[in-house]
Amino acid sequence: MDMISPAIFEQLFDALYDGIYFVDRERKILYWNRGAEMLTGFMRDEVLGRYCSSGILDHVDRNGCRMCEGKCPMVQALETGQSQFSRVFFRHKDQRRVAVTFQAKPIKNERDEIIGAMGILRDASAIVALEDAYNKLRELSEKDALTGVANRRQLNKTIKDQLSLLKRTGIGFSVILLEIDNYQQIIDSQGRTAGDKTLIHFAQLFQRQCRSIDIIGRFGRSRFLIILRHQKLDEAVQMAERMRIAVSASAPENFLPRGLSASFGVIEATSDDTTGSLLKRAGHALNAVRIKGGNRVESLEAVGVL
């Protein structure tokens, strides 16, 4: 049987849509197929003999971190002798970023020595576009359309997850349920637009007051729920008091009514809680504030409250 010549392999590789290239141990580019030309915009004579570590493709990962030093799949394949898979964004010749699924495969000689590697680039633009669209839809399903904070669905999911964590590990959390005082009066006197802008003002204020690990969400018409991870009751009460003062001290803008205030009910989760019982206790704490006229903080121990 006649041996297949290297030229036949080149014809086969050039017929593929995927980009394929070969490098030696020093990552010098030895082969570059038509698929690689189509994906990258760089012609064969522009890359052959150059080193991929020279940054010709300027690979970055999803976070924008450069991969030519250390995290490059080619380097890992050459060092470990194992195939590597990753999602990579490289710089096209026209300067745009192109998403590819990148596979690096080590090449060995008859003595099982690694002599180079093969890179396979598969266009992932459509997949990335679908992922981005899905993430945007998911974000929309978890956000309140007016204020941009978490919606009730996301709050309930987060509470469920935190309760599960509490029961498994003992890592606790607290909850603040708050309501804007006299919200209906704001709408009656200044209209729906003023009411909406007041809600947005509150959401932004609470986001500035809270830590990055806390979850803030709109819980009802004029109510917000704040989930304070790793916070005991006394710490949560202090946080609520700081928020109450911040609300009262916030400088009203043109569209905001004067004398803004809010009522805060605070509880700490227990291992016996369900989502329903937790929210019920938070509601009891908030009601205790409203009975006393609002614009204050009330906390509620779990004992004796069902």
Contacts in CASP RR format, 6 or more apart in sequence:
PFRMAT RR
TARGET T0000
AUTHOR 0000-0000-0000
METHOD contacts of the structure
MODEL  1
MDMISPAIFEQLFDALYDGIYFVDRERKILYWNRGAEMLTGFMRDEVLGR
YCSSGILDHVDRNGCRMCEGKCPMVQALETGQSQFSRVFFRHKDQRRVAV
TFQAKPIKNERDEIIGAMGILRDASAIVALEDAYNKLRELSEKDALTGVA
NRRQLNKTIKDQLSLLKRTGIGFSVILLEIDNYQQIIDSQGRTAGDKTLI
HFAQLFQRQCRSIDIIGRFGRSRFLIILRHQKLDEAVQMAERMRIAVSAS
APENFLPRGLSASFGVIEATSDDTTGSLLKRAGHALNAVRIKGGNRVESL
EAVGVL
10 31 0 8 1.000
10 33 0 8 1.000
13 20 0 8 1.000
13 31 0 8 1.000
13 33 0 8 1.000
14 33 0 8 1.000
14 34 0 8 1.000
14 35 0 8 1.000
16 33 0 8 1.000
16 35 0 8 1.000
17 35 0 8 1.000
17 38 0 8 1.000
17 123 0 8 1.000
18 35 0 8 1.000
18 120 0 8 1.000
18 121 0 8 1.000
18 122 0 8 1.000
19 33 0 8 1.000
19 35 0 8 1.000
19 36 0 8 1.000
19 38 0 8 1.000
19 39 0 8 1.000
19 119 0 8 1.000
19 120 0 8 1.000
19 121 0 8 1.000
19 122 0 8 1.000
20 31 0 8 1.000
20 33 0 8 1.000
20 35 0 8 1.000
20 36 0 8 1.000
20 118 0 8 1.000
20 119 0 8 1.000
20 120 0 8 1.000
20 121 0 8 1.000
21 29 0 8 1.000
21 30 0 8 1.000
21 31 0 8 1.000
21 32 0 8 1.000
21 33 0 8 1.000
21 36 0 8 1.000
21 47 0 8 1.000
21 52 0 8 1.000
21 118 0 8 1.000
21 119 0 8 1.000
21 121 0 8 1.000
22 29 0 8 1.000
22 30 0 8 1.000
22 31 0 8 1.000
22 107 0 8 1.000
22 116 0 8 1.000
22 117 0 8 1.000
22 118 0 8 1.000
22 119 0 8 1.000
23 29 0 8 1.000
23 30 0 8 1.000
23 52 0 8 1.000
23 74 0 8 1.000
23 116 0 8 1.000
23 117 0 8 1.000
23 119 0 8 1.000
24 30 0 8 1.000
24 115 0 8 1.000
24 116 0 8 1.000
25 78 0 8 1.000
25 114 0 8 1.000
25 115 0 8 1.000
25 116 0 8 1.000
26 51 0 8 1.000
27 51 0 8 1.000
27 52 0 8 1.000
27 53 0 8 1.000
27 74 0 8 1.000
27 75 0 8 1.000
27 78 0 8 1.000
27 117 0 8 1.000
28 49 0 8 1.000
28 50 0 8 1.000
28 51 0 8 1.000
29 47 0 8 1.000
29 48 0 8 1.000
29 49 0 8 1.000
29 50 0 8 1.000
29 51 0 8 1.000
29 52 0 8 1.000
30 48 0 8 1.000
30 49 0 8 1.000
31 48 0 8 1.000
32 42 0 8 1.000
32 44 0 8 1.000
32 47 0 8 1.000
32 48 0 8 1.000
35 121 0 8 1.000
36 42 0 8 1.000
36 47 0 8 1.000
36 121 0 8 1.000
37 43 0 8 1.000
37 44 0 8 1.000
39 92 0 8 1.000
39 98 0 8 1.000
39 100 0 8 1.000
39 121 0 8 1.000
39 123 0 8 1.000
40 57 0 8 1.000
40 90 0 8 1.000
40 92 0 8 1.000
40 93 0 8 1.000
40 98 0 8 1.000
40 121 0 8 1.000
41 92 0 8 1.000
41 93 0 8 1.000
41 94 0 8 1.000
42 56 0 8 1.000
42 93 0 8 1.000
47 56 0 8 1.000
50 56 0 8 1.000
52 68 0 8 1.000
52 72 0 8 1.000
52 74 0 8 1.000
53 68 0 8 1.000
53 69 0 8 1.000
53 72 0 8 1.000
55 68 0 8 1.000
57 90 0 8 1.000
57 91 0 8 1.000
58 66 0 8 1.000
58 68 0 8 1.000
58 90 0 8 1.000
58 91 0 8 1.000
59 66 0 8 1.000
59 67 0 8 1.000
59 68 0 8 1.000
59 72 0 8 1.000
59 88 0 8 1.000
59 89 0 8 1.000
59 90 0 8 1.000
59 102 0 8 1.000
60 66 0 8 1.000
60 67 0 8 1.000
60 88 0 8 1.000
60 89 0 8 1.000
60 90 0 8 1.000
60 97 0 8 1.000
61 67 0 8 1.000
61 71 0 8 1.000
61 86 0 8 1.000
61 87 0 8 1.000
61 88 0 8 1.000
61 89 0 8 1.000
62 87 0 8 1.000
62 89 0 8 1.000
64 89 0 8 1.000
65 71 0 8 1.000
67 73 0 8 1.000
67 88 0 8 1.000
70 76 0 8 1.000
73 84 0 8 1.000
73 85 0 8 1.000
73 86 0 8 1.000
73 88 0 8 1.000
73 102 0 8 1.000
73 103 0 8 1.000
73 104 0 8 1.000
73 119 0 8 1.000
74 84 0 8 1.000
74 104 0 8 1.000
74 117 0 8 1.000
74 119 0 8 1.000
76 82 0 8 1.000
76 84 0 8 1.000
76 104 0 8 1.000
77 83 0 8 1.000
77 84 0 8 1.000
77 104 0 8 1.000
77 105 0 8 1.000
77 106 0 8 1.000
77 117 0 8 1.000
78 106 0 8 1.000
78 114 0 8 1.000
78 116 0 8 1.000
78 117 0 8 1.000
80 106 0 8 1.000
81 106 0 8 1.000
81 108 0 8 1.000
81 114 0 8 1.000
82 106 0 8 1.000
83 103 0 8 1.000
83 104 0 8 1.000
83 105 0 8 1.000
83 106 0 8 1.000
84 102 0 8 1.000
84 103 0 8 1.000
84 104 0 8 1.000
85 101 0 8 1.000
85 102 0 8 1.000
85 103 0 8 1.000
86 101 0 8 1.000
86 102 0 8 1.000
87 99 0 8 1.000
87 100 0 8 1.000
87 101 0 8 1.000
87 102 0 8 1.000
87 124 0 8 1.000
87 128 0 8 1.000
88 99 0 8 1.000
88 100 0 8 1.000
88 101 0 8 1.000
88 102 0 8 1.000
89 97 0 8 1.000
89 98 0 8 1.000
89 99 0 8 1.000
89 100 0 8 1.000
90 97 0 8 1.000
90 98 0 8 1.000
90 100 0 8 1.000
90 121 0 8 1.000
91 97 0 8 1.000
91 98 0 8 1.000
92 98 0 8 1.000
98 123 0 8 1.000
98 125 0 8 1.000
99 123 0 8 1.000
99 124 0 8 1.000
99 125 0 8 1.000
99 127 0 8 1.000
99 128 0 8 1.000
100 121 0 8 1.000
100 122 0 8 1.000
100 123 0 8 1.000
100 124 0 8 1.000
101 121 0 8 1.000
101 122 0 8 1.000
101 124 0 8 1.000
101 127 0 8 1.000
102 119 0 8 1.000
102 120 0 8 1.000
102 121 0 8 1.000
102 122 0 8 1.000
103 119 0 8 1.000
103 120 0 8 1.000
103 122 0 8 1.000
104 117 0 8 1.000
104 118 0 8 1.000
104 119 0 8 1.000
104 120 0 8 1.000
105 117 0 8 1.000
105 118 0 8 1.000
105 119 0 8 1.000
105 120 0 8 1.000
106 114 0 8 1.000
106 116 0 8 1.000
106 117 0 8 1.000
107 114 0 8 1.000
107 115 0 8 1.000
107 116 0 8 1.000
107 117 0 8 1.000
107 118 0 8 1.000
108 114 0 8 1.000
108 115 0 8 1.000
109 115 0 8 1.000
141 151 0 8 1.000
141 153 0 8 1.000
142 150 0 8 1.000
142 151 0 8 1.000
142 153 0 8 1.000
142 154 0 8 1.000
143 149 0 8 1.000
143 150 0 8 1.000
143 151 0 8 1.000
143 154 0 8 1.000
144 150 0 8 1.000
144 151 0 8 1.000
144 203 0 8 1.000
144 217 0 8 1.000
144 218 0 8 1.000
146 196 0 8 1.000
146 199 0 8 1.000
146 200 0 8 1.000
146 218 0 8 1.000
147 199 0 8 1.000
147 200 0 8 1.000
147 202 0 8 1.000
147 203 0 8 1.000
147 217 0 8 1.000
147 218 0 8 1.000
148 203 0 8 1.000
149 203 0 8 1.000
149 206 0 8 1.000
149 207 0 8 1.000
149 216 0 8 1.000
149 217 0 8 1.000
149 218 0 8 1.000
149 224 0 8 1.000
150 158 0 8 1.000
150 215 0 8 1.000
150 216 0 8 1.000
150 217 0 8 1.000
150 218 0 8 1.000
151 217 0 8 1.000
151 218 0 8 1.000
152 217 0 8 1.000
152 218 0 8 1.000
152 219 0 8 1.000
152 220 0 8 1.000
154 215 0 8 1.000
154 217 0 8 1.000
155 215 0 8 1.000
155 217 0 8 1.000
155 219 0 8 1.000
155 225 0 8 1.000
155 227 0 8 1.000
156 275 0 8 1.000
158 215 0 8 1.000
158 227 0 8 1.000
159 175 0 8 1.000
159 227 0 8 1.000
159 275 0 8 1.000
159 278 0 8 1.000
159 279 0 8 1.000
160 275 0 8 1.000
162 172 0 8 1.000
162 173 0 8 1.000
162 227 0 8 1.000
162 229 0 8 1.000
162 269 0 8 1.000
163 269 0 8 1.000
163 273 0 8 1.000
163 274 0 8 1.000
163 275 0 8 1.000
163 278 0 8 1.000
165 171 0 8 1.000
165 172 0 8 1.000
166 172 0 8 1.000
166 173 0 8 1.000
166 269 0 8 1.000
166 270 0 8 1.000
166 271 0 8 1.000
166 273 0 8 1.000
167 271 0 8 1.000
170 271 0 8 1.000
171 230 0 8 1.000
172 229 0 8 1.000
172 230 0 8 1.000
172 231 0 8 1.000
172 268 0 8 1.000
172 269 0 8 1.000
173 227 0 8 1.000
173 228 0 8 1.000
173 229 0 8 1.000
173 230 0 8 1.000
173 231 0 8 1.000
173 268 0 8 1.000
173 269 0 8 1.000
174 228 0 8 1.000
174 231 0 8 1.000
174 232 0 8 1.000
174 233 0 8 1.000
174 235 0 8 1.000
174 236 0 8 1.000
174 266 0 8 1.000
174 267 0 8 1.000
174 268 0 8 1.000
174 269 0 8 1.000
175 225 0 8 1.000
175 226 0 8 1.000
175 227 0 8 1.000
175 228 0 8 1.000
175 236 0 8 1.000
175 266 0 8 1.000
175 267 0 8 1.000
175 268 0 8 1.000
175 269 0 8 1.000
175 278 0 8 1.000
175 282 0 8 1.000
176 225 0 8 1.000
176 226 0 8 1.000
176 228 0 8 1.000
176 236 0 8 1.000
176 239 0 8 1.000
176 240 0 8 1.000
176 243 0 8 1.000
176 264 0 8 1.000
176 265 0 8 1.000
176 266 0 8 1.000
176 282 0 8 1.000
177 219 0 8 1.000
177 223 0 8 1.000
177 224 0 8 1.000
177 225 0 8 1.000
177 264 0 8 1.000
177 265 0 8 1.000
177 266 0 8 1.000
177 279 0 8 1.000
177 282 0 8 1.000
177 283 0 8 1.000
177 285 0 8 1.000
177 286 0 8 1.000
178 223 0 8 1.000
178 224 0 8 1.000
178 225 0 8 1.000
178 226 0 8 1.000
178 240 0 8 1.000
178 243 0 8 1.000
178 262 0 8 1.000
178 263 0 8 1.000
178 264 0 8 1.000
178 265 0 8 1.000
178 286 0 8 1.000
179 222 0 8 1.000
179 223 0 8 1.000
179 224 0 8 1.000
179 262 0 8 1.000
179 263 0 8 1.000
179 286 0 8 1.000
179 290 0 8 1.000
180 186 0 8 1.000
180 198 0 8 1.000
180 199 0 8 1.000
180 202 0 8 1.000
180 222 0 8 1.000
180 223 0 8 1.000
180 260 0 8 1.000
180 261 0 8 1.000
180 262 0 8 1.000
181 260 0 8 1.000
181 261 0 8 1.000
181 262 0 8 1.000
181 263 0 8 1.000
181 294 0 8 1.000
181 295 0 8 1.000
182 261 0 8 1.000
183 195 0 8 1.000
183 198 0 8 1.000
183 221 0 8 1.000
183 222 0 8 1.000
184 222 0 8 1.000
186 194 0 8 1.000
186 195 0 8 1.000
186 198 0 8 1.000
186 257 0 8 1.000
187 194 0 8 1.000
187 195 0 8 1.000
189 257 0 8 1.000
190 255 0 8 1.000
190 257 0 8 1.000
193 255 0 8 1.000
194 255 0 8 1.000
194 256 0 8 1.000
194 257 0 8 1.000
197 255 0 8 1.000
197 256 0 8 1.000
198 256 0 8 1.000
198 257 0 8 1.000
198 260 0 8 1.000
199 218 0 8 1.000
199 222 0 8 1.000
201 250 0 8 1.000
201 253 0 8 1.000
201 256 0 8 1.000
201 260 0 8 1.000
202 224 0 8 1.000
202 247 0 8 1.000
202 262 0 8 1.000
203 216 0 8 1.000
203 217 0 8 1.000
203 218 0 8 1.000
203 224 0 8 1.000
205 243 0 8 1.000
205 246 0 8 1.000
205 247 0 8 1.000
205 250 0 8 1.000
206 216 0 8 1.000
206 224 0 8 1.000
206 226 0 8 1.000
206 243 0 8 1.000
207 216 0 8 1.000
209 239 0 8 1.000
209 242 0 8 1.000
209 243 0 8 1.000
209 246 0 8 1.000
210 216 0 8 1.000
210 226 0 8 1.000
210 228 0 8 1.000
210 239 0 8 1.000
211 228 0 8 1.000
213 229 0 8 1.000
213 230 0 8 1.000
214 226 0 8 1.000
214 227 0 8 1.000
214 228 0 8 1.000
214 229 0 8 1.000
215 226 0 8 1.000
215 227 0 8 1.000
215 229 0 8 1.000
216 224 0 8 1.000
216 225 0 8 1.000
216 226 0 8 1.000
217 224 0 8 1.000
217 225 0 8 1.000
217 226 0 8 1.000
218 224 0 8 1.000
218 225 0 8 1.000
219 225 0 8 1.000
223 286 0 8 1.000
225 282 0 8 1.000
226 239 0 8 1.000
228 235 0 8 1.000
228 236 0 8 1.000
228 239 0 8 1.000
231 239 0 8 1.000
231 268 0 8 1.000
232 268 0 8 1.000
233 266 0 8 1.000
233 267 0 8 1.000
233 268 0 8 1.000
233 299 0 8 1.000
233 301 0 8 1.000
236 266 0 8 1.000
236 268 0 8 1.000
236 299 0 8 1.000
237 266 0 8 1.000
237 297 0 8 1.000
237 299 0 8 1.000
240 264 0 8 1.000
240 265 0 8 1.000
240 266 0 8 1.000
240 297 0 8 1.000
241 264 0 8 1.000
241 297 0 8 1.000
243 262 0 8 1.000
243 264 0 8 1.000
244 261 0 8 1.000
244 262 0 8 1.000
244 264 0 8 1.000
244 295 0 8 1.000
244 296 0 8 1.000
244 297 0 8 1.000
247 260 0 8 1.000
247 261 0 8 1.000
247 262 0 8 1.000
248 259 0 8 1.000
248 260 0 8 1.000
248 261 0 8 1.000
248 295 0 8 1.000
250 260 0 8 1.000
252 258 0 8 1.000
252 259 0 8 1.000
252 260 0 8 1.000
261 294 0 8 1.000
261 295 0 8 1.000
262 295 0 8 1.000
263 286 0 8 1.000
263 289 0 8 1.000
263 290 0 8 1.000
263 293 0 8 1.000
263 294 0 8 1.000
263 295 0 8 1.000
263 296 0 8 1.000
264 286 0 8 1.000
264 289 0 8 1.000
264 296 0 8 1.000
264 297 0 8 1.000
264 298 0 8 1.000
265 282 0 8 1.000
265 283 0 8 1.000
265 285 0 8 1.000
265 286 0 8 1.000
265 288 0 8 1.000
265 289 0 8 1.000
265 297 0 8 1.000
265 298 0 8 1.000
265 299 0 8 1.000
265 300 0 8 1.000
266 282 0 8 1.000
266 285 0 8 1.000
266 297 0 8 1.000
266 298 0 8 1.000
266 299 0 8 1.000
266 300 0 8 1.000
267 278 0 8 1.000
267 281 0 8 1.000
267 282 0 8 1.000
267 285 0 8 1.000
267 299 0 8 1.000
267 300 0 8 1.000
267 302 0 8 1.000
268 302 0 8 1.000
269 278 0 8 1.000
270 302 0 8 1.000
272 302 0 8 1.000
273 281 0 8 1.000
273 302 0 8 1.000
277 306 0 8 1.000
280 306 0 8 1.000
281 300 0 8 1.000
281 302 0 8 1.000
281 305 0 8 1.000
282 300 0 8 1.000
284 300 0 8 1.000
284 305 0 8 1.000
285 298 0 8 1.000
285 299 0 8 1.000
285 300 0 8 1.000
286 298 0 8 1.000
288 298 0 8 1.000
288 300 0 8 1.000
289 296 0 8 1.000
289 297 0 8 1.000
289 298 0 8 1.000
292 298 0 8 1.000
END
